[in-house]
Amino acid sequence: MAIKSLIINPGSTSTKIGVYEDEKLLFEETLRHTAEEIAQYELIVDQKDFRKEIILRLFEEKNFDVKSLDVVVGRGGMLKPIPGGTYEVTDDLLHDLLIGKQGQHASNLGGILARDIAVSIGVKAYIVDPVVVDELMPIARYSGVPELPRISVFHALNQKAVAKRYAKENGKTYKSLNLIVVHLGGGVSVGAHIGGKVVDVFNALDGDGAFSPERAGAVPVGALVSMCFSGKYTEREIYRKLVGGGGFTAYLGTNDMRSVEKKAEEDHNAKEIRDAFILQLSKDIGSMATVLCGKVDQIIITGGIAYNVTVTDDIKKRVGWIAPITIYPGEDELLALAQGALRVIKGEEEVMKY
């Protein structure tokens, strides 16, 4: 019998939902929220009832019986560091989403909404591979400053989904492969996957690796310290330079790779910046090859920027000698969440304990 699931992926100004039968999408909607609607709530968690009401209203409009669902799955949020996998939204997990264990973020609402709706109809709620997935090997945590250990914050959901997709399409298991997975979106992340774990990864939010459309990546540390104490900027302004206002946004005033490519065709400086991105990203991939001791079965490139053939071709020129390259453009997060629940329900994976 097919498993019918509701998938909830909240963003800062939208709630994306999908309803699946097994892996078949029945319908999906992106429910938009105005700035005025969001501004009514002091904390992100306070938006729960508002967003839930909109979801249920949509079901009424579609004459969809919420009681026909077998499971509800939400996007994982800023929990404590945990291994990858599918987690039931238990009381402890719900508590940490409500308090924002590692910060307040719209994704926290995914598990909160999933649990609320699931309880009301008597089914289970899950989250899958949240951004705080941490499977780093111990030696990957050292930074050179004891007070500043390297941390694991990256596009875990999409990285693990495409790694498992590649394994399945090639008749292998995820745990049997050594993979380098590259996510190219508003932020970028490059991870080394071995034995079904991401044993090293560049912090995609505010620390490591190549710059991206909106983030600065690794920057010269001494110069950053001087900037912080120059008296010219507040802490918030400095952080904005690193996250949200960095990378292509800072250099070229756009976070759209299509605009970057167009500017690069017309302007030499823009082309240099675009090529610098390719170089930095390729260096990240090369460094992860050393993590795997050069034994790389496949490099997988995914995310929205992976639709850009010019970008992926230039990456191939620099790193294609390391291993074969597979490209899965885009990021189907709704399907990835549905698949995570299905693997547990069908006994292909054990549910993880929070």
Long-range contacts (C-beta under 8 A, 24 or more apart in sequence): 3-70, 3-71, 3-341, 3-342, 3-345, 3-346, 4-68, 4-69, 4-70, 4-71, 5-69, 5-70, 5-71, 5-72, 5-73, 5-338, 5-341, 5-342, 6-66, 6-69, 6-71, 6-72, 6-73, 6-114, 6-117, 7-73, 7-74, 7-334, 7-337, 7-338, 8-55, 8-72, 8-73, 8-74, 8-75, 8-109, 8-110, 8-113, 8-114, 8-117, 9-74, 9-75, 9-107, 9-110, 9-333, 9-334, 9-337, 10-51, 10-74, 10-75, 10-106, 10-107, 10-109, 10-110, 10-113, 11-106, 12-38, 12-106, 13-38, 15-51, 15-54, 15-55, 15-109, 15-113, 16-333, 16-334, 17-55, 17-58, 17-334, 18-334, 18-335, 18-338, 19-64, 19-69, 20-334, 20-335, 20-338, 22-342, 23-335, 23-338, 23-339, 23-342, 25-334, 25-335, 27-62, 28-334, 29-58, 31-55, 31-58, 43-104, 44-100, 44-104, 44-105, 44-106, 44-108, 44-109, 45-97, 45-98, 45-100, 45-104, 45-108, 45-109, 45-112, 47-109, 48-109, 48-112, 48-113, 48-116, 51-109, 51-113, 52-113, 52-116, 52-117, 55-113, 55-117, 56-117, 66-117, 66-120, 66-121, 67-121, 69-121, 69-123, 70-123, 70-345, 71-118, 71-123, 71-124, 71-125, 71-126, 71-341, 71-345, 72-114, 72-115, 72-117, 72-118, 72-123, 72-124, 72-125, 72-126, 73-114, 73-125, 73-126, 73-127, 73-128, 73-337, 73-338, 73-340, 73-341, 74-109, 74-110, 74-111, 74-112, 74-113, 74-114, 74-115, 74-125, 74-126, 74-127, 74-337, 75-107, 75-110, 75-111, 75-127, 75-130, 75-157, 75-333, 75-337, 76-107, 76-110, 76-111, 76-127, 76-128, 76-129, 76-130, 76-131, 76-132, 76-157, 77-105, 77-107, 77-108, 77-109, 77-110, 77-111, 77-112, 77-127, 77-130, 78-102, 78-103, 78-104, 78-105, 78-107, 78-108, 78-130, 78-131, 78-132, 79-130, 79-132, 79-354, 80-132, 81-132, 81-133, 81-134, 81-151, 81-152, 82-130, 82-132, 82-133, 82-134, 82-352, 82-354, 83-133, 83-134, 83-135, 83-197, 83-352, 84-129, 84-133, 84-135, 84-156, 84-160, 84-197, 84-198, 85-128, 85-129, 85-340, 85-349, 85-350, 85-351, 85-352, 86-126, 86-127, 86-128, 86-129, 86-340, 86-341, 86-343, 86-344, 86-349, 86-351, 86-352, 87-126, 87-127, 87-128, 87-351, 87-352, 87-353, 87-354, 88-124, 88-125, 88-126, 88-351, 88-354, 89-114, 89-115, 89-118, 89-124, 89-125, 89-126, 89-127, 90-354, 92-354, 93-127, 93-354, 96-354, 102-132, 107-131, 126-340, 126-341, 126-344, 126-351, 128-157, 128-336, 128-337, 128-339, 128-340, 128-341, 129-156, 129-157, 129-160, 129-161, 129-336, 129-340, 130-156, 130-157, 131-155, 131-156, 131-157, 131-205, 132-156, 133-160, 133-198, 135-197, 135-198, 135-199, 136-198, 136-199, 136-200, 136-201, 137-199, 137-200, 140-199, 140-200, 140-291, 150-203, 150-207, 150-208, 151-203, 151-207, 152-198, 152-201, 152-203, 153-203, 153-204, 153-205, 153-206, 153-207, 154-183, 154-189, 154-191, 154-198, 154-201, 154-202, 154-203, 154-204, 155-183, 155-185, 155-187, 155-189, 155-204, 155-303, 155-331, 156-198, 157-333, 157-336, 157-337, 158-183, 158-302, 158-303, 158-331, 158-333, 158-336, 159-183, 159-189, 159-191, 159-193, 159-198, 159-302, 160-198, 160-336, 161-332, 161-335, 161-336, 161-339, 162-300, 162-302, 162-328, 163-193, 163-300, 164-339, 165-328, 166-298, 166-300, 166-326, 166-328, 177-297, 177-298, 178-292, 178-295, 178-296, 178-297, 179-296, 179-297, 179-298, 179-299, 179-300, 180-285, 180-288, 180-289, 180-292, 180-296, 180-298, 180-299, 180-300, 180-322, 180-323, 181-299, 181-300, 181-302, 182-281, 182-284, 182-285, 182-299, 182-300, 182-301, 182-302, 182-303, 182-315, 183-302, 183-303, 183-331, 184-212, 184-281, 184-301, 184-302, 184-303, 184-304, 184-305, 184-306, 184-311, 185-212, 185-213, 185-303, 185-304, 185-305, 185-331, 186-212, 186-213, 186-214, 186-215, 186-255, 187-212, 187-213, 187-214, 187-215, 188-212, 188-215, 188-217, 188-281, 188-303, 188-305, 190-281, 190-284, 190-285, 190-288, 191-288, 192-288, 192-291, 192-292, 194-292, 199-291, 200-288, 200-291, 202-284, 205-243, 206-239, 206-242, 206-243, 209-280, 209-281, 209-284, 210-277, 210-280, 210-281, 210-283, 210-284, 211-246, 211-247, 211-248, 211-276, 211-277, 211-280, 212-246, 212-247, 212-248, 212-277, 213-247, 213-248, 213-249, 213-254, 213-255, 213-256, 213-257, 213-260, 213-305, 214-243, 214-244, 214-245, 214-246, 214-247, 214-248, 214-249, 214-255, 215-242, 215-243, 215-244, 215-246, 215-247, 216-241, 216-242, 216-243, 216-246, 216-247, 216-250, 217-246, 217-247, 217-280, 247-277, 248-273, 248-277, 257-304, 257-305, 257-308, 257-311, 258-308, 261-308, 261-310, 261-311, 275-314, 278-311, 278-314, 278-315, 278-318, 279-318, 281-315, 282-315, 282-318, 282-319, 285-315, 285-318, 285-319, 285-322, 286-319, 286-322, 289-319, 289-322, 289-323, 294-322, 296-322, 296-323, 297-323, 298-323, 298-324, 298-325, 298-326, 299-323, 299-324, 299-325, 299-326, 300-325, 300-326, 300-327, 300-328, 301-325, 301-326, 301-327, 301-328, 302-327, 302-328, 302-329, 302-330, 302-331, 303-329, 303-330, 303-331, 304-329, 304-330, 304-331, 306-330
